[in-house]
Amino acid sequence: MLNFKSVRTEWVTLLASLYLLIGFNMFLWEHLQEVVPPGLSGLWLSLAFAVLMLFAFNLILTLFAFRYVFKPLVIMLFMSGAGVAYFMNQYGVLIDAGMFRNIAETNVAEVTDLMSFKFAAYILLLGVLPSVLLWKAPIAYRRWHRELLGKLVVSGACVVALGSVALVNYQGLSSLFRNHHELRLMLTPSNIVGASIGYVSERVGTASRPFQHYGEDAKRDAAWQKHERKSLTVLVVGESARADHFGVLGYERDTTPNLAKEQGLLAFSDVHSCGTETAVSVPCMFSGMKRRDYDARVAKNREGLLDILQRAGLAVQWRDNQSGCKGTCDRVQFIDVSNLKVPQLCADGECHDQILLQGLDALIDNLDKDTVLVLHQMGSHGPEYFKRYPSGSERFAPVCHSNALNQCSQQEIINGYDNTLAYTDNVLASLIDTLRSKQDKVDTAMIYLSDHGESLGEYNLFLHGTPYAIAPEQQKHVPLLTWFSDSYKADFGIDTDCLAKLSDTPLSQDNLFHSMLGLLQVHTQVYQQSLDMFASCRPWLTAKR
């Protein structure tokens, strides 16, 4: 096969376009059959869509079909397309700038979870093999003026073909593109190109912006002078926990038996995330921007909640058992516990979330400043849910022990996922018990909020990261829990009976920034009382403000 005679560029671009369309877009074709009308009309519309994309691909590749450019470019598309095809086929993910951000900001442990022999097979068969064939294929380039003329002819023919197919099928295609924006995120490799351009543009825009101080007028309210003891407010940032699988929020399975027994625990049932991936949700919830106004470039180059709390005189510490804080803790104390060597809590290069509580007793016993402690969990991060909790602690079985989720039954996936929540239940209950045991010395409180939810096979989607506009509810509906010691309630003026009546009130991660400022009695002009979930249950403080 490698002894071909020289092949003209026109044939190579057409074959490459055809291969890209067929080899990397199985997920797209399967989805297309679900959204087009049934019968002959749907088949014709699918064919028109395929022909349209073929000529579009061919037009673009023709414009780049020059010696020293074409082969490296197409090989790069083959290799990246092979990886994208695997993740789309395996987990139903869509490729946009946010997914590129996830890839760029992940850690080794998360990448390892996604690796498999099947992934290697995709890379080898869809990427490496055709790349070798293309590299060795003798392409007959003409002299530059004849090559340019040929490209003009082919490009013109492609434009005419595109226009003809679009006009003949205008009504069906226009309706398809208008009603199914997800198609552009499924079409490989155009989704790769679009996502990479979007991500690079975001990074360049971030780098070019000057750093902004925010909430510079922050100071603690005079009410702090009446506090008789130091305080510890623990904010737990959960990972991939969806609200509809929390027992304390009405899930049919008892995934949270320990939390259900905790006196004073409040669970809020209608809370939604800012994004569907950590790289969006975490910076967003700490930024002070609402979801609809969120701009990653602004968040990256501006102080956030933790900076404001620190400026107001609170000690702030971030403990991380995941892939970092995504820039939100860059100017406060950061402790990475994910690589600690604690035999009973850590194995195979990662630690279970109980590691976040290591040394908490000593921290409280030696507390000399009012402190905010943020605990960033590994939580329920997939696809290898069975790694998120200690071996032998499974409450639900059988469990999927593979990262190839589409090869497991949905019930096995759900069992593994629910086990992660049962472990989170243990961690949070242990945290509350510790805080309760220290309330005679320190005012203690806990707030738990997951960054986003998780798909477990619904709509043939797995994991998270689907663009927010089309993401299912499972990826956006998250749990929010609070617990306050008696002394904390007294010193900070929290009426938990009042809060309990608000447990079904619609909330979102937009509320976190302002609720934390209000709760901690930090006065600043950037605070918005309307977004403070605690404001109506602090009558004396609300009246003062």
C-alpha positions in Angstrom: 0.0 0.0 0.0 3.0 2.3 0.5 4.1 1.9 -3.2 1.5 4.2 -4.6 2.4 6.3 -7.6 2.3 10.0 -6.9 -1.2 11.2 -6.0 -2.6 14.7 -6.8 -3.4 16.9 -3.8 -7.1 17.1 -4.9 -7.5 13.3 -4.3 -5.6 13.4 -1.0 -7.7 16.2 0.4 -10.9 14.4 -0.6 -9.8 11.1 0.9 -8.6 12.8 4.1 -12.0 14.7 4.3 -13.9 11.5 3.8 -11.8 9.7 6.5 -12.3 12.5 9.0 -16.0 12.5 8.4 -16.4 8.7 8.7 -13.6 7.7 11.1 -14.1 10.2 13.9 -17.8 11.0 13.9 -19.7 7.9 14.9 -21.1 9.7 17.9 -22.4 12.5 15.7 -24.1 10.1 13.2 -25.8 8.2 16.0 -27.1 11.4 17.5 -28.2 12.7 14.1 -30.4 9.7 13.6 -32.1 10.5 16.9 -32.9 14.1 16.0 -33.9 13.9 12.3 -37.4 13.0 11.3 -38.0 9.2 10.8 -38.3 7.6 7.5 -37.0 8.7 4.1 -37.1 12.4 4.8 -34.7 11.9 7.8 -32.4 9.7 5.7 -32.3 12.3 3.0 -31.6 15.1 5.5 -28.8 13.1 7.1 -27.3 12.5 3.6 -27.5 16.2 2.8 -25.8 17.0 6.1 -23.0 14.6 5.4 -22.4 15.9 1.9 -22.4 19.4 3.2 -19.8 18.6 5.8 -17.7 16.6 3.3 -17.4 19.6 0.9 -16.8 22.0 3.8 -13.9 19.8 5.1 -12.5 19.4 1.6 -12.7 23.2 1.0 -10.7 23.9 4.2 -8.1 21.2 3.6 -7.6 22.4 0.1 -6.7 25.9 1.3 -4.0 24.3 3.5 -2.8 21.7 0.9 0.8 23.0 0.5 4.0 21.2 0.8 5.4 21.2 4.4 2.0 22.3 5.7 -0.6 19.7 4.7 0.8 16.5 6.1 1.7 17.8 9.6 -1.7 19.6 9.8 -3.7 16.6 8.8 -1.7 14.2 11.0 -2.3 16.6 14.0 -6.0 16.4 13.2 -5.9 12.6 12.9 -4.1 12.2 16.3 -6.3 14.7 18.2 -9.4 13.4 16.5 -8.6 9.9 17.6 -8.5 10.9 21.3 -11.7 13.1 20.9 -13.5 10.3 19.2 -12.7 7.9 22.1 -14.1 10.3 24.7 -17.1 11.2 22.7 -18.0 7.6 22.0 -17.1 6.4 25.5 -18.7 9.1 27.6 -20.8 11.2 25.4 -18.8 14.4 26.1 -19.0 17.4 23.8 -16.0 19.4 22.8 -15.9 23.1 23.4 -13.5 25.6 25.0 -14.6 24.5 28.5 -13.6 20.9 27.7 -10.2 22.1 26.5 -9.9 24.0 29.8 -10.6 20.8 31.7 -7.9 19.0 29.8 -5.3 21.8 30.3 -6.1 22.2 34.0 -6.4 18.5 35.1 -3.8 16.5 37.0 -2.1 13.2 36.5 -4.5 11.2 38.7 -7.5 12.4 36.7 -5.8 11.6 33.4 -4.8 8.2 34.6 -8.4 7.4 35.5 -9.3 7.9 31.9 -6.6 5.8 30.3 -7.4 2.3 29.0 -6.4 -0.3 26.3 -9.4 0.8 24.3 -8.1 4.4 24.4 -4.7 3.2 23.1 -6.5 1.2 20.4 -8.3 4.3 19.2 -5.0 6.3 19.1 -3.2 3.5 17.3 -5.9 2.5 14.7 -7.6 5.9 14.1 -4.6 8.1 14.7 -1.2 6.6 14.3 -1.8 4.1 11.4 -3.5 6.6 9.0 -0.9 9.2 9.9 1.9 6.8 8.9 0.2 6.1 5.6 -0.3 9.7 4.9 3.3 10.6 5.8 4.6 8.0 3.4 2.1 8.7 0.6 3.9 10.5 -2.3 1.9 13.6 -3.1 2.4 15.2 -6.5 2.6 18.9 -6.0 2.6 21.0 -9.2 4.5 24.2 -9.7 3.2 26.9 -7.5 1.1 28.8 -10.1 -0.5 25.6 -11.4 -1.1 24.4 -7.8 -2.7 27.7 -6.9 -5.0 27.5 -10.0 -6.0 23.9 -9.1 -6.9 25.1 -5.6 -9.0 27.9 -7.0 -10.9 25.4 -9.2 -11.4 22.9 -6.4 -12.4 25.6 -3.9 -14.9 27.1 -6.4 -16.4 23.7 -7.0 -16.7 23.1 -3.2 -18.4 26.5 -2.8 -20.9 25.7 -5.6 -21.6 22.3 -4.1 -22.1 23.7 -0.7 -24.5 26.3 -1.9 -26.4 23.8 -4.0 -26.8 21.3 -1.2 -27.8 24.1 1.2 -30.4 25.6 -1.2 -32.0 22.3 -2.1 -32.3 21.3 1.5 -32.6 24.7 3.1 -35.7 24.2 5.2 -34.5 20.9 6.7 -30.9 22.0 7.3 -31.8 25.4 8.7 -34.2 23.8 11.1 -31.6 21.2 12.1 -28.8 23.7 12.8 -31.2 26.1 14.5 -32.7 23.6 16.9 -29.6 21.4 17.5 -26.6 23.6 18.4 -24.9 20.6 19.9 -24.1 19.3 16.4 -21.3 21.7 16.0 -19.7 20.4 19.3 -19.9 16.8 18.0 -18.5 17.4 14.5 -14.8 16.3 14.6 -12.3 17.9 13.9 -14.1 21.2 13.5 -15.0 21.0 17.2 -11.3 20.6 18.1 -10.3 23.6 16.1 -13.1 25.8 17.5 -12.5 24.7 21.1 -8.7 25.3 20.8 -9.2 28.7 19.3 -11.7 29.6 22.1 -9.4 28.4 24.8 -6.3 30.1 23.4 -8.3 33.3 23.0 -9.4 33.1 26.6 -5.8 32.6 27.8 -4.5 35.4 25.7 -7.2 37.7 26.9 -6.5 36.7 30.5 -2.7 37.4 30.1 -3.3 40.8 28.6 -5.6 42.1 31.4 -4.1 43.9 34.4 -4.7 42.3 37.8 -7.6 43.9 39.6 -8.1 44.3 43.4 -11.7 43.7 44.5 -13.5 44.6 47.7 -10.7 46.8 48.8 -12.9 48.4 51.5 -13.5 45.1 53.2 -13.5 45.2 57.0 -15.2 43.2 59.7 -18.4 44.6 61.1 -18.4 46.0 64.6 -20.4 43.0 65.7 -17.2 41.1 65.9 -16.2 43.0 69.0 -18.9 41.1 70.9 -17.5 37.6 69.9 -16.2 35.9 73.0 -14.2 33.2 71.2 -12.4 32.5 67.9 -14.3 31.0 65.0 -13.7 28.3 62.4 -15.9 28.3 59.3 -15.3 25.3 57.1 -16.4 25.5 53.5 -16.4 22.1 51.8 -16.3 22.2 48.0 -17.7 18.9 46.8 -16.9 17.2 43.5 -19.4 15.8 41.0 -22.1 15.3 43.6 -25.6 15.5 42.2 -28.5 16.5 44.5 -30.9 13.8 43.4 -28.7 11.1 44.8 -28.4 12.6 48.3 -30.5 10.7 50.9 -31.0 13.8 53.0 -32.5 15.4 49.9 -35.1 12.7 49.2 -33.1 10.1 47.2 -34.8 6.7 47.6 -31.5 5.1 48.6 -30.0 6.0 52.0 -26.7 7.4 50.7 -26.4 9.7 53.7 -27.3 7.8 56.9 -24.8 9.6 59.1 -25.8 13.1 58.0 -29.5 12.2 58.5 -28.7 11.7 62.2 -26.8 15.0 62.6 -28.7 17.5 64.8 -28.9 20.9 63.2 -28.0 19.9 59.7 -29.9 21.8 57.0 -30.2 20.5 53.4 -31.2 22.8 50.6 -33.0 21.1 47.8 -33.1 23.5 44.9 -29.5 24.6 44.2 -27.8 24.9 40.8 -24.2 25.3 39.7 -22.5 28.0 37.8 -20.9 25.5 35.4 -20.7 21.8 34.6 -17.0 21.4 35.2 -14.7 22.3 38.1 -12.7 24.8 36.0 -15.8 27.0 35.6 -17.8 26.3 38.7 -15.1 26.8 41.3 -13.7 30.2 40.0 -17.3 31.3 39.4 -18.6 30.6 42.8 -15.7 32.5 44.5 -15.7 35.4 41.9 -18.6 37.5 42.9 -20.0 37.3 39.4 -23.4 35.8 38.6 -23.4 32.8 36.2 -24.9 34.8 33.4 -22.2 37.4 33.7 -19.3 35.1 34.5 -16.1 35.8 32.5 -13.2 33.5 33.1 -10.7 36.2 32.0 -12.0 38.6 34.6 -12.1 35.9 37.3 -8.5 34.9 36.6 -7.2 38.4 36.9 -9.3 39.7 39.8 -9.4 39.1 43.6 -12.2 36.9 44.8 -14.0 35.9 48.0 -10.9 34.4 49.8 -8.9 37.6 49.1 -11.6 39.7 50.6 -12.0 37.6 53.7 -8.2 37.7 54.2 -8.2 41.4 53.7 -10.9 41.7 56.4 -8.5 40.0 58.9 -9.6 36.4 58.7 -7.1 33.6 58.3 -7.8 31.6 55.1 -6.5 28.2 54.3 -7.3 26.0 51.3 -6.7 22.2 51.6 -6.8 20.4 48.3 -7.3 16.7 47.5 -8.0 17.3 43.8 -6.6 19.2 40.9 -6.1 22.6 42.5 -8.3 25.6 43.2 -8.3 27.0 39.6 -6.8 30.3 40.7 -9.2 31.1 43.5 -6.7 30.4 46.3 -3.6 31.8 44.7 -3.0 34.4 47.4 -4.0 32.5 50.5 -2.4 29.5 52.3 -2.6 26.4 50.1 -2.0 22.9 51.3 -2.0 20.0 48.8 -2.9 16.8 50.7 -3.5 14.6 47.6 0.1 13.3 47.6 0.6 12.6 51.3 1.8 9.2 52.3 -0.7 8.1 54.9 -1.1 4.3 54.5 -4.6 4.0 55.8 -5.9 6.8 53.7 -3.7 6.9 50.6 -2.9 4.2 47.9 -2.0 4.0 44.3 -1.1 7.7 44.0 -4.2 9.2 45.5 -5.8 9.8 48.9 -9.3 9.4 50.0 -11.1 12.6 51.3 -10.7 11.7 55.0 -7.2 13.0 54.4 -8.6 16.5 54.4 -9.5 16.2 58.1 -6.0 15.1 59.0 -4.7 17.4 61.8 -8.0 19.2 62.2 -8.2 18.7 65.9 -4.7 20.3 66.4 -5.7 23.2 64.1 -8.7 24.0 66.3 -6.9 23.5 69.6 -4.2 26.0 68.5 -6.5 28.4 66.7 -5.3 32.0 67.3 -7.2 33.8 64.6 -10.8 33.6 63.2 -10.3 31.2 60.3 -12.0 30.1 57.1 -10.9 26.6 56.0 -11.8 25.4 52.5 -11.7 21.7 51.9 -11.6 20.7 48.2 -12.7 17.1 47.8 -12.0 14.4 45.2 -15.6 13.5 46.0 -17.4 11.6 43.3 -15.0 12.3 40.4 -15.4 9.7 37.7 -15.1 7.5 35.8 -13.4 5.3 38.3 -15.9 5.8 41.1 -14.6 2.6 42.9 -11.4 4.4 43.6 -13.1 7.3 45.5 -13.8 5.3 48.7 -11.8 2.7 50.7 -11.8 -0.9 49.5 -14.3 -3.0 51.3 -16.6 -0.2 52.3 -19.1 -0.6 49.5 -22.7 -0.3 50.6 -24.2 -0.9 47.1 -23.2 -3.7 44.8 -22.3 -4.9 42.2 -20.0 -2.0 41.1 -18.4 -1.1 37.8 -14.7 -1.6 38.2 -13.8 -0.1 34.8 -13.3 3.4 33.3 -15.2 2.1 30.2 -18.6 3.1 31.7 -20.5 2.2 28.5 -19.4 -1.4 29.0 -21.0 -1.6 32.5 -24.7 -1.8 33.3 -26.2 1.5 34.4 -27.0 0.0 37.8 -23.4 -1.0 38.3 -22.4 2.6 37.5 -25.0 4.0 39.9 -23.9 1.6 42.6 -20.3 2.8 42.4 -21.4 6.4 42.3 -23.7 6.0 45.3 -20.9 4.5 47.2 -18.8 7.7 46.7 -21.7 9.7 48.2 -21.9 7.3 51.1 -18.2 7.9 51.7 -18.7 11.6 51.5 -21.5 11.2 54.1 -18.9 9.6 56.4 -16.4 12.4 55.8 -18.9 15.2 56.4 -20.4 13.5 59.4 -16.9 13.1 60.9 -16.1 16.7 60.2 -19.3 17.8 61.9 -18.6 15.6 64.9 -15.1 17.1 65.3 -16.5 20.6 65.0 -19.2 19.8 67.6 -16.7 18.4 70.0 -14.7 21.7 69.9 -17.7 24.1 70.2 -16.9 24.7 73.9 -13.6 26.4 72.7 -14.3 27.7 69.2 -17.4 28.8 67.3 -17.6 26.2 64.5 -19.6 25.9 61.3 -19.7 23.9 58.1 -21.1 24.7 54.6 -21.0 22.0 51.9 -21.6 22.8 48.3 -20.7 20.6 45.3 -19.1 22.2 42.2 -21.4 20.5 39.7 -23.3 17.3 39.2 -22.7 14.1 37.2 -24.4 12.2 34.4 -24.6 8.4 34.9 -25.9 7.3 31.6 -29.0 9.4 31.2 -29.4 10.5 27.6 -26.4 8.3 26.9 -24.2 10.9 28.7 -21.5 10.1 31.3 -19.4 12.2 33.6 -19.8 16.0 33.3 -18.7 19.0 31.3 -21.6 19.2 28.8 -22.0 22.9 27.7 -24.3 24.5 30.2 -27.0 25.5 27.7 -27.7 21.9 26.7 -26.5 20.1 29.9 -29.0 17.9 31.6 -30.3 18.7 35.0 -28.2 15.9 36.6 -25.0 18.0 35.8 -26.4 21.2 37.3 -28.5 20.3 40.3 -26.2 20.2 43.3 -26.4 19.6 47.1 -26.0 22.4 49.6 -25.7 21.5 53.3 -25.1 23.7 56.4 -24.4 23.0 60.1 -23.7 25.6 62.8 -22.7 25.0 66.4 -24.8 26.6 69.1 -22.2 29.2 70.0 -21.7 30.1 66.2 -25.4 30.7 65.8 -25.4 32.9 68.9 -22.3 34.9 67.9 -23.1 35.3 64.2 -26.8 35.8 64.7 -28.1 32.8 62.6 -31.7 31.7 63.1 -31.6 28.1 61.9 -35.3 27.7 62.4 -35.8 30.5 59.9 -33.2 28.9 57.6 -35.0 25.5 57.7 -38.1 27.2 56.3 -36.0 28.3 53.3 -34.7 24.8 52.4 -36.8 24.6 49.2 -36.0 28.2 48.1 -34.3 28.3 44.6 -30.6 29.0 45.1 -27.4 28.8 43.1 -23.7 29.2 43.3 -24.3 32.9 42.7 -25.3 33.1 46.4 -22.1 31.7 47.9 -19.9 34.8 47.6 -22.4 37.2 49.2 -23.7 34.6 51.7 -20.2 34.1 53.0 -19.6 37.8 53.3 -22.8 38.3 55.1 -22.4 35.2 57.4 -18.9 36.3 58.4 -20.0 39.9 59.0 -17.6 41.4 56.5 -18.7 44.8 55.3 -17.8 45.8 51.7 -19.5 47.7 48.9 -19.3 44.6 46.6 -21.7 42.7 49.0 -25.3 42.3 47.7 -27.8 41.5 50.4 -30.3 40.2 47.8 -27.9 37.3 47.1 -27.2 36.5 50.7 -29.1 33.3 51.5 -28.7 34.0 55.3 -29.8 37.7 55.2 -33.4 37.2 56.0 -32.5 34.9 58.9 -30.2 37.5 60.6 -32.8 40.1 61.4 -30.7 42.3 63.7 -27.8 42.3 61.2 -30.1 42.9 58.2 -31.6 45.8 59.9 -28.2 47.3 60.6 -27.1 47.0 57.0 
